[in-house]
Amino acid sequence: MLKKGDIILLIFLLVISVLVYIGYFTYKSGRDDYAKVAIISHEGKVIRKVDLDSVAEPIMFDIEGEYKNTILIEKGRIRVLESNCPDRVCVNTSWLDKIGDLAVCIPNRFIIKIEGEPEKVDGVTY
Amino acid sequence: MTRKLKLFFIFLTICIVLISCSKFQKPGLSEDFLMGTVIMQKVYGKNADQAIKAVNKKIADIERLMTINAPGGDVNKINEFAGRELVKVDKDTLYVLKKAWEFSNLSRGTFDVTVGKVVKMWGIFTDNPRVPNVSEIIDALGFINYNDIIIDESKSMVGLKTNGQVIDLGAIAKGFAGDEAIRLYKEYGIKSAFVNLGGNVVVLGNKPDGSPWRIGIQNPQTQQNDYIGIINVSDKAVVTSGDYERYFEKEGKRYHHIIDPKTGYPSDSDLMSSTIVTELSVDADALSTATFVMGLDKALAFVESLDNVEGIFITKENKIYVTHGLKDNFVFEDESKVFEYVEKR
C-alpha cells in the first residue's frame, strides 16, 4: 500500500512532469514562432547558424567552394550579395527575412534557410 | 526507497513518452544536391531518417540512369546507339520513356523528350549557353520526333530510329523521382511527408496535425521568396514550369530553358508559368512543360479534358487562370499587387 510520503512524492512528480511537458512546448513553440535563425549549409553540412534578430552590426563573409558566394547579414535579414556562379539565382533571391525563406546556390551546393515552421505555406512550387 | 525510485522512473518515462509521442513531433529534414537541383525532404514518423536516406539513394540511382550531363547510364547509351541498335535498359528507364511517349502523344508533341539535340545546341544548364544560328536549329529540328523512340517492352529494350537523335529526360525524370520518394515513404510506414525536388512539390497524406499541406505558387516575375497564391493539398504532386527559373541573357535578350520542340527556340507562348496539380508527379512534370509550351487557351482546354488534373496558368500580362476543379481551393494572395486573378473567362 502507498504511504503518505509516497502519495506526496507521487503528486510532486506528477506536477514536475506536467511542468516539464508544458515548459518544453513553450520553449519549442517560442523558438519556432519568434526566433529567426538562419542556417547556412554547404555540401549538406551546416557551417553557420545565426540568430538574425541578435545581429547588431552587419556581417559579411564568403563561402568558398567551386564558386565564391558573399553573404551579408543585417539585423533580421540575410542575403547572398555577390556570387561568381553562372546562374546567380542565389543573388536574385535577394533578402530572406521570414521563417521558411530559402536561398539556394546549386552550382556552389549551398543553402541558406531561415529555420522553423513557416506561418503561411509549407513549401513553394517553382 | 526502491519503491520511490521505481515511481520516479515511471514518471520520468511518462514524461518522455508524452513528449516524443506528441503531434508536435519533429520531422526528419534533409537537403541534398541531386539531379542538378536541390532535393528538400520533410518527413514525419519514426522511420523518417531511414526513409530520407533511402529516397536520396534512389534519386541518385535515377540520376545515374537518366542523366545526359554526365557519362554512363541508360539514356546516354540509347543516344549513343541511336539509329544502330536497341539497348537494354533498367525497368525505371523503360517506365519513364513509356510515360514520356504517352504525354508526347497526348500533347501532340508540345512535350517531346527527343528535343535533346536542340537543347544541347543551346548549351542550356552548361556554363556556356549560346544562341545557335537559324540553319543549325532548322537542321536539328529534323531530329525531334517522339515517334522515333522504339520500345520493346517484353525485352526491356529501347532505341532511336535515326543516328544523331538525342533523348533528354530533363523535363520528366525529376517527376518520376518524386513518385519514387512517395513510394519509399510508404514502404517505411510514413504517413506524412513533403518533398520538393527543385520546385516539384510532392506530398504524402496530410500534415501531422491532420490539415492539408499549404503550397505557395511562385511569383513568376521574380526569383525571390514570393508567391502569388496558395493551394491546399494532400497526396498530390504540384509541379510548375516557368520562364523565370533558369535563363541566360545575350545582347539584351533573355533566353529561358524550356525549348519548344516545334520551333527549336525557347517557348514563346503567352504564359510565364504553368502549374499542374495531379496524383502522379511524373504526369505533373510532363504536363507542366507541355501546357507551358501550348499557351493559355490550349492549356486550359487540354487540362480540362483530362481527369483528375488541374492547372494554374499565369500569362505574360500578369493574369492568373485556374481550372474549374481548383477554383474552391486556390487562394489568391499577391503581396506584389501586380497580378490579376481572372475567375471567370
Chai-1 contact restraints between the chains, C-beta under 6 A:
chainA,res_idxA,chainB,res_idxB,connection_type,confidence,min_distance_angstrom,max_distance_angstrom,comment,restraint_id
A,L9,B,K4,contact,1.0,0.0,6.0,A-B,restraint_1
A,L13,B,F11,contact,1.0,0.0,6.0,A-B,restraint_2
A,S17,B,F11,contact,1.0,0.0,6.0,A-B,restraint_3
A,S17,B,I14,contact,1.0,0.0,6.0,A-B,restraint_4
A,S17,B,C15,contact,1.0,0.0,6.0,A-B,restraint_5
A,V20,B,C15,contact,1.0,0.0,6.0,A-B,restraint_6
A,Y21,B,L18,contact,1.0,0.0,6.0,A-B,restraint_7
A,Y24,B,I19,contact,1.0,0.0,6.0,A-B,restraint_8
A,P86,B,D127,contact,1.0,0.0,6.0,A-B,restraint_9
A,V89,B,Q223,contact,1.0,0.0,6.0,A-B,restraint_10
A,N92,B,Q223,contact,1.0,0.0,6.0,A-B,restraint_11
A,T93,B,Q223,contact,1.0,0.0,6.0,A-B,restraint_12
A,T93,B,Q224,contact,1.0,0.0,6.0,A-B,restraint_13
A,S94,B,Q224,contact,1.0,0.0,6.0,A-B,restraint_14
A,D101,B,N225,contact,1.0,0.0,6.0,A-B,restraint_15
A,V104,B,V38,contact,1.0,0.0,6.0,A-B,restraint_16
A,R109,B,F33,contact,1.0,0.0,6.0,A-B,restraint_17
A,I111,B,E31,contact,1.0,0.0,6.0,A-B,restraint_18
A,V121,B,R214,contact,1.0,0.0,6.0,A-B,restraint_19
A,V121,B,G216,contact,1.0,0.0,6.0,A-B,restraint_20
A,V121,B,I230,contact,1.0,0.0,6.0,A-B,restraint_21
A,D122,B,W213,contact,1.0,0.0,6.0,A-B,restraint_22
A,D122,B,R214,contact,1.0,0.0,6.0,A-B,restraint_23
A,G123,B,F194,contact,1.0,0.0,6.0,A-B,restraint_24
A,G123,B,N196,contact,1.0,0.0,6.0,A-B,restraint_25
A,G123,B,V201,contact,1.0,0.0,6.0,A-B,restraint_26
A,G123,B,I215,contact,1.0,0.0,6.0,A-B,restraint_27
A,V124,B,G216,contact,1.0,0.0,6.0,A-B,restraint_28
A,V124,B,Q218,contact,1.0,0.0,6.0,A-B,restraint_29
A,V124,B,Y227,contact,1.0,0.0,6.0,A-B,restraint_30
A,T125,B,G199,contact,1.0,0.0,6.0,A-B,restraint_31
A,T125,B,V201,contact,1.0,0.0,6.0,A-B,restraint_32
A,T125,B,I215,contact,1.0,0.0,6.0,A-B,restraint_33
A,T125,B,V238,contact,1.0,0.0,6.0,A-B,restraint_34
A,T125,B,T240,contact,1.0,0.0,6.0,A-B,restraint_35
A,T125,B,T275,contact,1.0,0.0,6.0,A-B,restraint_36
A,Y126,B,G199,contact,1.0,0.0,6.0,A-B,restraint_37
A,Y126,B,Q218,contact,1.0,0.0,6.0,A-B,restraint_38
A,Y126,B,T240,contact,1.0,0.0,6.0,A-B,restraint_39
